[in-house]
Amino acid sequence: MGCKVVLGDICSFSRGASIPRARMHDTGDYLYIHYGDLYKGFDLRIDVESPSKPIPFILRGEKVKESQCLKDQDIVYVLTSETVDDLGHAYLFNNPQNKLAVSGTETTIVRVKRRDLVIPAYLNYLMSSPCFIGELRRYVRGMKVFRVHPADVSRIEIELPHIETQRKVVSILDSIYTKQRINTQLNGYLLELATTRFEQALFKSNRVVRLGDIVKLEDSKRVPLNSRDRDARKGPYPYYGATSIMDYVDDYLFDGIRVLLGEDGSVIDESGRPILQYVWGKYWVNNHAHILAAASDYSLEAIYIALQRTPISHIVTGAVQRKISQRNLNKLKLEMPDAKSLEYLQDIFAAYRCNCEENRGLVSLRDALLPKLMSGEIDVSKIDVAQLNSHLA
């Protein structure tokens, strides 16, 4: 039999530690889950043994409370964001070796106290469901920065099925998640292969070209939409900002492959290389990203790889707000091999896009299944989980 419980009766809630990025390191004493890294490298889970992106460290001298340290199967919860849509992201912290780890500023640690009633992985999926997030938004406060207080989350009542049912629901959803991870890892290998072969081609033939001579900037076609406009125009088309998809709207400005390069704000990474997005299909772009279209024998895929490996700090202006002007971008010099030696990139990036499209379909499948599995509309009692997941053996 299932039961109804109030979250505060089965979970504890603790605020994360505030450590600036300047005091984060590649090695150290504690793994540190930084708020800014969650959106750019993780989805639903943080696997310490095989993270989808490197996890930074902090040193032992930092002032950290015991309550801010993460344990295996805790949930890292986002209850502060600049947009309401980003509130309520939940990440299960898988740390079977119990490595020392700290949750960062603007995160909340949700720890299950009653594992006889709920499996942490099930709760993580439940807290990511549209129904739960809809309930969470009743408690949103703020104007420019939006917050939900943990005390309000603790008041939310949830319905829990029997533990065995929870295990089957988690197995079904984990099979989808695992396939997404495989596709993401494969795409990482594809990009590594593309870069390696690009550098091999450079060794054979190398010339320096101006970016403005091989691309066309389509910045004049950009149209910004504020959050109120986007709320009124929800739809299926991605709305891109300087670093990522910010929303989905009801119309598009571009159709086809482009490379987006951050214009202001977050324009370079820690190594001084540009923030890039390789995009395709139909989409909208705001005024914080330069839009690059092909205008020579070089494909956009070749230009994307060349830009990925090129430091561009010298063309960035602005002390407070970093910016890359069109003029400076056009003058940027790139090392390029002979264009004919890069034809293999088309096949690599076709496979890359195929994996991304499959992942989008898997996300849609997961989002469709999630409420039906949680509500019991889909009866999992007769599902053979071992057979379901046999393809992952």
C-alpha positions as semicolon CSV with decimal commas, in nm:
position;residue;x (nm);y (nm);z (nm)
1;M;0,000;0,000;0,000
2;G;0,108;0,355;-0,068
3;C;0,084;0,654;0,163
4;K;0,066;1,032;0,168
5;V;0,346;1,214;0,346
6;V;0,467;1,569;0,399
7;L;0,821;1,619;0,269
8;G;0,939;1,775;0,594
9;D;0,850;1,453;0,778
10;I;1,072;1,233;0,563
11;C;1,351;1,474;0,454
12;S;1,587;1,733;0,597
13;F;1,686;2,053;0,413
14;S;2,024;2,228;0,443
15;R;2,171;2,530;0,264
16;G;2,495;2,491;0,069
17;A;2,829;2,666;0,138
18;S;2,924;2,992;-0,035
19;I;3,267;2,952;-0,195
20;P;3,371;3,187;-0,482
21;R;3,490;3,030;-0,807
22;A;3,833;3,189;-0,757
23;R;3,892;2,949;-0,467
24;M;3,797;2,639;-0,665
25;H;4,071;2,409;-0,799
26;D;4,133;2,113;-1,029
27;T;4,248;1,910;-0,727
28;G;4,185;1,951;-0,356
29;D;4,028;1,806;-0,043
30;Y;3,654;1,839;-0,112
31;L;3,455;1,801;-0,431
32;Y;3,248;2,117;-0,471
33;I;2,913;2,128;-0,650
34;H;2,895;2,481;-0,788
35;Y;2,553;2,621;-0,875
36;G;2,674;2,753;-1,211
37;D;2,798;2,411;-1,323
38;L;2,470;2,230;-1,267
39;Y;2,294;2,366;-1,576
40;K;2,588;2,316;-1,811
41;G;2,691;1,961;-1,744
42;F;2,442;1,761;-1,540
43;D;2,090;1,630;-1,586
44;L;1,904;1,458;-1,302
45;R;2,215;1,296;-1,154
46;I;2,570;1,374;-1,046
47;D;2,775;1,054;-1,068
48;V;3,097;1,113;-0,875
49;E;3,276;0,809;-1,021
50;S;3,195;0,902;-1,383
51;P;3,074;1,265;-1,392
52;S;2,939;1,403;-1,718
53;K;3,175;1,699;-1,665
54;P;3,471;1,752;-1,428
55;I;3,376;1,843;-1,071
56;P;3,598;2,113;-0,913
57;F;3,755;2,097;-0,567
58;I;3,797;2,325;-0,268
59;L;4,065;2,309;0,003
60;R;4,029;2,193;0,360
61;G;4,081;2,544;0,498
62;E;3,742;2,666;0,375
63;K;3,476;2,727;0,640
64;V;3,233;2,443;0,576
65;K;2,965;2,317;0,814
66;E;2,890;1,948;0,851
67;S;2,535;2,016;0,726
68;Q;2,680;2,149;0,397
69;C;2,863;1,823;0,319
70;L;2,697;1,588;0,072
71;K;2,640;1,220;0,139
72;D;2,564;0,942;-0,107
73;Q;2,203;0,962;-0,237
74;D;2,146;1,320;-0,122
75;I;1,960;1,544;-0,366
76;V;2,117;1,874;-0,474
77;Y;1,822;2,107;-0,520
78;V;1,807;2,446;-0,692
79;L;1,573;2,688;-0,512
80;T;1,730;3,017;-0,631
81;S;1,749;3,135;-0,992
82;E;1,721;3,435;-1,222
83;T;1,426;3,271;-1,396
84;V;1,125;3,092;-1,250
85;D;1,164;2,811;-1,506
86;D;1,502;2,713;-1,358
87;L;1,367;2,667;-1,007
88;G;1,321;2,311;-0,889
89;H;1,603;2,136;-1,074
90;A;1,693;1,826;-0,873
91;Y;2,014;1,622;-0,901
92;L;2,067;1,289;-0,725
93;F;2,421;1,278;-0,582
94;N;2,563;0,930;-0,648
95;N;2,876;0,895;-0,434
96;P;2,913;0,525;-0,339
97;Q;3,275;0,570;-0,226
98;N;3,166;0,855;0,005
99;K;3,428;1,096;-0,123
100;L;3,432;1,425;0,065
101;A;3,196;1,667;-0,111
102;V;3,032;2,003;-0,040
103;S;2,719;2,152;-0,194
104;G;2,764;2,511;-0,310
105;T;2,597;2,845;-0,273
106;E;2,235;2,881;-0,387
107;T;2,183;2,505;-0,358
108;T;1,987;2,311;-0,099
109;I;2,072;1,960;0,020
110;V;1,765;1,737;0,047
111;R;1,842;1,429;0,256
112;V;1,596;1,140;0,288
113;K;1,552;1,041;0,654
114;R;1,288;0,771;0,593
115;R;1,430;0,533;0,333
116;D;1,175;0,279;0,448
117;L;0,915;0,504;0,283
118;V;1,093;0,650;-0,019
119;I;1,392;0,564;-0,235
120;P;1,605;0,879;-0,292
121;A;1,622;0,811;-0,667
122;Y;1,241;0,792;-0,681
123;L;1,208;1,118;-0,487
124;N;1,455;1,283;-0,725
125;Y;1,238;1,187;-1,023
126;L;0,922;1,290;-0,838
127;M;1,067;1,633;-0,754
128;S;1,154;1,674;-1,124
129;S;0,799;1,599;-1,237
130;P;0,577;1,875;-1,381
131;C;0,317;1,816;-1,109
132;F;0,564;1,871;-0,825
133;I;0,728;2,172;-0,993
134;G;0,384;2,323;-1,043
135;E;0,321;2,286;-0,670
136;L;0,663;2,435;-0,595
137;R;0,589;2,749;-0,794
138;R;0,309;2,840;-0,557
139;Y;0,583;2,942;-0,312
140;V;0,805;3,150;-0,546
141;R;0,916;3,486;-0,410
142;G;1,123;3,769;-0,558
143;M;1,129;4,000;-0,859
144;K;1,473;3,989;-1,025
145;V;1,605;3,684;-0,840
146;F;1,345;3,416;-0,764
147;R;1,355;3,194;-0,457
148;V;1,162;2,924;-0,279
149;H;1,236;2,880;0,091
150;P;1,314;2,523;0,202
151;A;1,053;2,560;0,477
152;D;0,789;2,599;0,206
153;V;0,914;2,292;0,019
154;S;0,894;2,092;0,340
155;R;0,518;2,163;0,354
156;I;0,445;1,996;0,020
157;E;0,249;1,671;0,049
158;I;0,337;1,383;-0,184
159;E;0,187;1,041;-0,247
160;L;0,425;0,746;-0,235
161;P;0,358;0,400;-0,378
162;H;0,499;0,083;-0,223
163;I;0,881;0,061;-0,219
164;E;0,884;-0,221;-0,474
165;T;0,677;-0,010;-0,713
166;Q;0,919;0,278;-0,660
167;R;1,210;0,050;-0,755
168;K;1,042;-0,049;-1,082
169;V;0,959;0,312;-1,170
170;V;1,322;0,410;-1,106
171;S;1,447;0,120;-1,323
172;I;1,225;0,227;-1,613
173;L;1,332;0,591;-1,593
174;D;1,697;0,497;-1,535
175;S;1,700;0,297;-1,859
176;I;1,606;0,615;-2,046
177;Y;1,862;0,820;-1,853
178;T;2,139;0,568;-1,921
179;K;2,073;0,577;-2,296
180;Q;2,095;0,957;-2,283
181;R;2,429;0,934;-2,103
182;I;2,563;0,690;-2,364
183;N;2,466;0,926;-2,645
184;T;2,623;1,222;-2,464
185;Q;2,948;1,032;-2,405
186;L;2,955;0,920;-2,768
187;N;2,917;1,282;-2,879
188;G;3,211;1,375;-2,659
189;Y;3,420;1,113;-2,837
190;L;3,301;1,239;-3,177
191;L;3,412;1,594;-3,095
192;E;3,749;1,464;-2,972
193;L;3,790;1,271;-3,297
194;A;3,698;1,577;-3,503
195;T;3,951;1,793;-3,316
196;T;4,229;1,534;-3,342
197;R;4,183;1,492;-3,717
198;F;4,160;1,870;-3,760
199;E;4,499;1,911;-3,589
200;Q;4,647;1,632;-3,800
201;A;4,530;1,817;-4,111
202;L;4,686;2,138;-3,976
203;F;5,020;1,959;-3,950
204;K;5,007;1,884;-4,323
205;S;4,884;2,224;-4,443
206;N;4,842;2,538;-4,237
207;R;4,734;2,889;-4,324
208;V;4,604;3,184;-4,123
209;V;4,268;3,334;-4,222
210;R;4,051;3,615;-4,089
211;L;3,721;3,492;-3,950
212;G;3,539;3,770;-4,137
213;D;3,665;3,627;-4,466
214;I;3,511;3,283;-4,413
215;V;3,184;3,357;-4,231
216;K;2,891;3,593;-4,259
217;L;2,755;3,749;-3,940
218;E;2,374;3,744;-3,927
219;D;2,342;3,955;-3,612
220;S;2,103;4,197;-3,783
221;K;1,838;3,921;-3,786
222;R;1,837;3,881;-3,407
223;V;1,530;3,983;-3,207
224;P;1,537;3,984;-2,825
225;L;1,229;3,879;-2,627
226;N;1,199;3,962;-2,258
227;S;1,068;3,705;-2,010
228;R;0,715;3,846;-2,026
229;D;0,712;3,817;-2,407
230;R;0,840;3,460;-2,387
231;D;0,580;3,364;-2,128
232;A;0,311;3,486;-2,370
233;R;0,467;3,303;-2,664
234;K;0,542;2,952;-2,539
235;G;0,602;2,706;-2,821
236;P;0,830;2,434;-2,961
237;Y;1,121;2,642;-3,095
238;P;1,441;2,689;-2,890
239;Y;1,522;3,046;-2,782
240;Y;1,902;3,078;-2,757
241;G;2,097;3,320;-2,541
242;A;2,472;3,374;-2,516
243;T;2,548;3,033;-2,366
244;S;2,245;2,803;-2,390
245;I;1,875;2,758;-2,462
246;M;1,686;3,001;-2,238
247;D;1,330;2,914;-2,334
248;Y;1,100;2,779;-2,607
249;V;0,879;3,008;-2,816
250;D;0,608;2,988;-3,082
251;D;0,809;3,104;-3,386
252;Y;1,161;3,095;-3,529
253;L;1,403;3,334;-3,696
254;F;1,659;3,086;-3,831
255;D;1,642;2,752;-4,007
256;G;1,955;2,545;-4,059
257;I;2,303;2,507;-3,912
258;R;2,471;2,805;-3,745
259;V;2,745;2,860;-3,491
260;L;2,658;3,096;-3,205
261;L;2,936;3,281;-3,022
262;G;2,869;3,476;-2,702
263;E;2,872;3,853;-2,758
264;D;2,852;3,987;-2,404
265;G;2,853;3,856;-2,051
266;S;2,987;3,499;-2,056
267;V;3,194;3,516;-2,374
268;I;3,503;3,306;-2,289
269;D;3,574;3,007;-2,067
270;E;3,848;2,978;-1,805
271;S;4,107;2,896;-2,073
272;G;4,019;3,207;-2,274
273;R;3,842;3,019;-2,551
274;P;3,504;3,133;-2,687
275;I;3,165;3,019;-2,559
276;L;3,017;2,841;-2,862
277;Q;2,692;2,673;-2,954
278;Y;2,651;2,451;-3,260
279;V;2,283;2,472;-3,352
280;W;2,053;2,341;-3,624
281;G;1,683;2,310;-3,709
282;K;1,445;2,600;-3,645
283;Y;1,518;2,839;-3,360
284;W;1,522;3,197;-3,228
285;V;1,836;3,383;-3,111
286;N;1,847;3,685;-2,881
287;N;2,090;3,977;-2,904
288;H;2,358;3,830;-2,674
289;A;2,509;3,586;-2,925
290;H;2,683;3,649;-3,258
291;I;2,537;3,433;-3,536
292;L;2,788;3,280;-3,778
293;A;2,684;3,145;-4,118
294;A;2,917;2,977;-4,370
295;A;3,049;3,204;-4,647
296;S;3,343;3,013;-4,798
297;D;3,473;2,666;-4,880
298;Y;3,504;2,602;-4,508
299;S;3,205;2,437;-4,346
300;L;3,059;2,568;-4,021
301;E;3,172;2,243;-3,861
302;A;3,535;2,323;-3,953
303;I;3,496;2,678;-3,822
304;Y;3,340;2,548;-3,499
305;I;3,639;2,316;-3,436
306;A;3,887;2,594;-3,522
307;L;3,717;2,837;-3,283
308;Q;3,703;2,576;-3,005
309;R;4,081;2,550;-3,001
310;T;4,158;2,924;-3,039
311;P;4,218;3,157;-2,738
312;I;4,036;3,488;-2,800
313;S;4,095;3,690;-2,481
314;H;4,275;3,955;-2,686
315;I;3,954;4,053;-2,870
316;V;3,742;4,079;-2,553
317;T;3,674;4,431;-2,422
318;G;3,507;4,565;-2,107
319;A;3,623;4,536;-1,746
320;V;3,282;4,485;-1,582
321;Q;3,075;4,351;-1,873
322;R;3,286;4,149;-2,115
323;K;3,205;4,203;-2,481
324;I;3,317;4,085;-2,824
325;S;3,236;4,339;-3,094
326;Q;3,158;4,245;-3,454
327;R;3,465;4,437;-3,566
328;N;3,700;4,248;-3,336
329;L;3,535;3,916;-3,420
330;N;3,575;3,969;-3,794
331;K;3,947;4,045;-3,744
332;L;4,007;3,728;-3,541
333;K;4,277;3,510;-3,700
334;L;4,234;3,134;-3,720
335;E;4,470;2,855;-3,820
336;M;4,299;2,649;-4,089
337;P;4,411;2,349;-4,298
338;D;4,308;2,293;-4,658
339;A;3,927;2,290;-4,680
340;K;3,919;1,966;-4,882
341;S;4,100;1,783;-4,603
342;L;3,803;1,846;-4,369
343;E;3,523;1,676;-4,563
344;Y;3,508;1,396;-4,302
345;L;3,360;1,649;-4,056
346;Q;3,022;1,628;-4,228
347;D;2,981;1,261;-4,133
348;I;3,103;1,315;-3,776
349;F;2,866;1,603;-3,714
350;A;2,576;1,422;-3,882
351;A;2,621;1,146;-3,622
352;Y;2,651;1,412;-3,349
353;R;2,320;1,572;-3,451
354;C;2,152;1,230;-3,471
355;N;2,253;1,150;-3,111
356;C;2,130;1,490;-2,993
357;E;1,795;1,441;-3,168
358;E;1,759;1,097;-3,011
359;N;1,825;1,249;-2,669
360;R;1,559;1,511;-2,727
361;G;1,316;1,232;-2,810
362;L;1,417;1,046;-2,494
363;V;1,357;1,358;-2,285
364;S;1,010;1,391;-2,436
365;L;0,945;1,022;-2,365
366;R;1,065;1,059;-2,006
367;D;0,853;1,369;-1,950
368;A;0,547;1,190;-2,091
369;L;0,603;0,875;-1,883
370;L;0,695;1,050;-1,558
371;P;0,348;1,170;-1,448
372;K;0,183;0,846;-1,561
373;L;0,429;0,631;-1,370
374;M;0,407;0,852;-1,061
375;S;0,026;0,854;-1,058
376;G;-0,008;0,479;-1,118
377;E;-0,183;0,533;-1,452
378;I;0,079;0,295;-1,591
379;D;0,076;-0,025;-1,386
380;V;0,437;-0,137;-1,337
381;S;0,354;-0,443;-1,126
382;K;0,381;-0,685;-1,419
383;I;0,681;-0,526;-1,589
384;D;0,995;-0,746;-1,600
385;V;1,260;-0,487;-1,517
386;A;1,548;-0,728;-1,592
387;Q;1,418;-0,784;-1,944
388;L;1,344;-0,413;-1,989
389;N;1,704;-0,321;-1,912
390;S;1,872;-0,617;-2,083
391;H;2,009;-0,388;-2,355
392;L;2,215;-0,207;-2,087
393;A;2,391;-0,521;-1,963
